[in-house]
Amino acid sequence: MRSAFAVACVPVALTLAIFAARTRSMPPSGDEPHYLIMADSIASDFDLDLHNNYLSDFDSHRIIGLTIPHVYNVQRGWMPGHEPGLAMLIALPFRLDGITGARVALCLFAGLLPWSLSTWCRTTLERSSVGRRQAASTAAWLTLGLTICLPVCFGAEQIYPDLTGGIVATTLFLHVIAALDGSERPLWTWALVLAGGGIVSVAARQVRADGRS
């Protein structure tokens, strides 16, 4: 566990360093402001009616200012045009420290990927009769080789769901496989499954509701 945590710290540290040195001053672009508007609505209003949040930001320019809302204007309000899973994840960090808080939280969240890969690789190698020290070393180098890359180090701080969704899916897959292969069923493994299923369920209900409105 400690070695996996240490391995995970390397790409996270590089990502945070790149963010602090190069990208922290860049304004949100593309669809990023609209995920932040959703996060603001979840954190402040506990809903997904974005009407008041867009109008407020038009005046305050806290996120982007005047922009074309990405919404469905239905009977119950301005419903988001994007899935709310990412916004749910960054709602609390955004509430605490705005855009910077959301970006830093995503950089830290990216550490789940190397941590999961390192843990799974090491366990798999140890089961194949490889020595513990060799297994730990091989798992560490393999994990770093896969995660110190452009999508992680330069993409983790971007407020888009692609990398985050891939990290969630990979983490769930690896830890469920590990739990099914072993004799124990760690509580945190099933907690990850339930959390992932909950986010998918909320997003699915939102899509169905928008379709009926």
C-alpha positions in Angstrom: 0.0 0.0 0.0 2.8 2.4 0.9 4.7 1.7 -2.3 1.6 2.2 -4.4 0.9 5.5 -2.7 4.5 6.6 -3.3 4.3 5.7 -7.0 1.0 7.6 -7.3 2.6 10.7 -5.8 5.1 11.0 -8.7 2.6 11.7 -11.6 0.4 13.7 -9.3 3.4 15.9 -8.2 4.4 16.4 -11.9 0.8 17.3 -12.8 0.5 19.9 -10.0 3.9 21.3 -10.9 2.9 21.8 -14.5 -0.4 23.3 -13.4 1.3 25.7 -11.0 4.0 26.7 -13.6 2.1 26.9 -16.8 -1.7 26.4 -16.8 -3.0 27.9 -13.5 -3.6 31.3 -15.1 -5.4 30.0 -18.2 -9.1 30.8 -18.2 -11.7 28.1 -18.7 -12.3 27.3 -22.3 -14.5 25.1 -24.5 -17.1 23.3 -22.3 -15.1 23.8 -19.1 -17.2 26.9 -17.9 -20.4 24.9 -18.3 -19.2 22.1 -16.1 -18.2 24.7 -13.5 -21.6 26.3 -13.7 -23.1 22.9 -13.0 -20.7 22.5 -10.0 -21.7 25.9 -8.8 -25.4 25.0 -8.9 -24.8 21.7 -7.1 -22.7 23.3 -4.4 -24.8 26.4 -3.9 -28.3 25.4 -4.7 -28.2 21.6 -4.5 -30.0 21.3 -7.8 -29.3 21.3 -11.6 -31.4 24.2 -12.6 -28.7 26.4 -14.0 -30.8 29.5 -14.8 -29.8 31.6 -11.8 -26.2 30.4 -11.9 -25.7 31.5 -15.5 -27.4 34.9 -14.9 -25.3 35.5 -11.8 -22.1 34.7 -13.6 -23.1 37.0 -16.5 -22.7 39.8 -14.0 -19.9 38.6 -11.7 -17.6 37.0 -14.4 -16.5 34.6 -11.6 -16.3 31.7 -14.1 -16.6 33.0 -17.7 -19.1 35.9 -17.9 -21.4 36.3 -20.8 -21.7 33.0 -22.8 -24.2 30.9 -24.6 -25.7 28.6 -21.9 -25.4 24.9 -22.6 -28.9 24.0 -21.4 -32.2 22.5 -22.2 -34.9 25.1 -21.4 -37.7 22.9 -20.1 -40.6 23.3 -17.8 -38.7 22.7 -14.6 -35.8 25.1 -15.5 -32.5 25.3 -17.4 -31.3 21.7 -17.3 -27.7 21.0 -18.2 -26.7 20.1 -21.7 -23.8 17.9 -20.3 -23.9 15.0 -17.9 -23.6 16.0 -14.3 -21.1 13.4 -13.1 -18.0 15.5 -13.3 -19.8 18.5 -11.8 -20.8 16.4 -8.8 -17.1 15.4 -8.3 -15.8 19.0 -8.3 -18.7 20.7 -6.6 -17.1 20.8 -3.1 -13.6 21.8 -4.3 -15.2 24.5 -6.4 -17.2 25.7 -3.5 -14.0 25.9 -1.4 -11.6 27.6 -3.8 -13.3 28.3 -7.1 -11.7 27.3 -10.4 -8.3 26.6 -8.9 -9.9 24.3 -6.3 -11.6 22.3 -9.0 -8.4 22.0 -11.1 -6.3 20.9 -8.1 -8.9 18.4 -7.0 -8.8 16.8 -10.5 -5.0 16.7 -10.4 -5.2 14.8 -7.1 -8.0 12.6 -8.4 -5.7 11.5 -11.2 -3.6 9.8 -8.6 -6.2 7.0 -8.4 -5.0 5.7 -11.8 -1.3 5.0 -10.9 -2.3 3.9 -7.4 -4.7 1.3 -8.8 -2.3 0.2 -11.5 0.6 -0.2 -9.1 -1.5 -2.2 -6.6 -2.9 -4.5 -9.2 0.4 -5.1 -11.0 2.3 -5.8 -7.8 -0.4 -8.2 -6.5 -0.5 -10.0 -9.9 3.3 -10.4 -10.1 3.5 -11.7 -6.5 0.9 -14.4 -7.3 3.1 -15.5 -10.3 6.0 -16.4 -7.9 7.9 -13.3 -8.5 9.8 -12.0 -5.4 8.2 -9.2 -3.5 11.0 -6.7 -4.1 11.1 -7.5 -7.8 7.4 -7.4 -8.1 7.3 -4.0 -6.4 10.0 -2.6 -8.6 8.5 -3.9 -11.8 5.0 -2.6 -10.9 6.4 0.8 -10.0 8.3 1.2 -13.3 5.5 -0.1 -15.4 3.0 2.2 -13.7 5.2 5.3 -14.0 5.8 4.4 -17.7 2.1 4.3 -18.3 1.0 7.4 -16.3 3.8 9.9 -16.8 2.4 10.9 -20.2 0.7 13.8 -22.0 -2.9 12.9 -21.2 -2.3 12.6 -17.4 0.3 15.3 -16.7 -1.1 17.9 -19.0 -4.7 16.8 -19.1 -5.6 16.1 -15.5 -6.3 19.7 -14.6 -8.6 20.2 -17.5 -12.3 20.3 -16.6 -13.5 17.6 -19.0 -15.0 14.2 -18.1 -13.0 12.1 -20.5 -9.9 11.4 -18.4 -11.9 11.4 -15.1 -14.3 8.8 -16.5 -11.4 6.7 -17.7 -9.8 6.8 -14.3 -13.0 5.8 -12.6 -13.7 3.0 -15.0 -10.1 1.6 -14.7 -10.1 1.9 -11.0 -13.4 0.1 -10.6 -12.4 -2.6 -13.1 -9.0 -3.3 -11.5 -10.2 -3.4 -7.9 -13.3 -5.4 -8.6 -11.1 -8.0 -10.5 -8.7 -8.0 -7.6 -11.5 -8.5 -5.1 -13.1 -11.4 -7.2 -9.7 -13.1 -7.6 -8.9 -12.9 -3.8 -10.5 -14.4 -0.8 -11.3 -11.0 0.7 -13.7 -8.4 -0.4 -12.3 -5.1 0.8 -15.0 -2.7 1.9 -13.5 0.2 0.0 -13.8 -1.8 -3.2 -17.5 -2.1 -2.9 -17.7 1.6 -1.8 -16.1 2.5 -5.1 -18.6 0.4 -7.0 -21.5 1.9 -5.2 -20.1 5.5 -5.7 -19.6 4.9 -9.4 -23.0 3.3 -9.8 -24.6 6.2 -7.9 -23.1 8.8 -10.3 -24.2 6.7 -13.3 -27.7 6.4 -11.9 -28.0 10.1 -11.3 -26.8 10.9 -14.8 -29.2 8.3 -16.3 -32.2 9.8 -14.4 -31.2 13.3 -15.6 -31.1 12.1 -19.2 -34.5 10.4 -18.9 -36.0 13.4 -17.2 -34.7 15.7 -19.9 -36.1 13.4 -22.6 -39.6 13.5 -21.0 -39.6 17.3 -20.5 
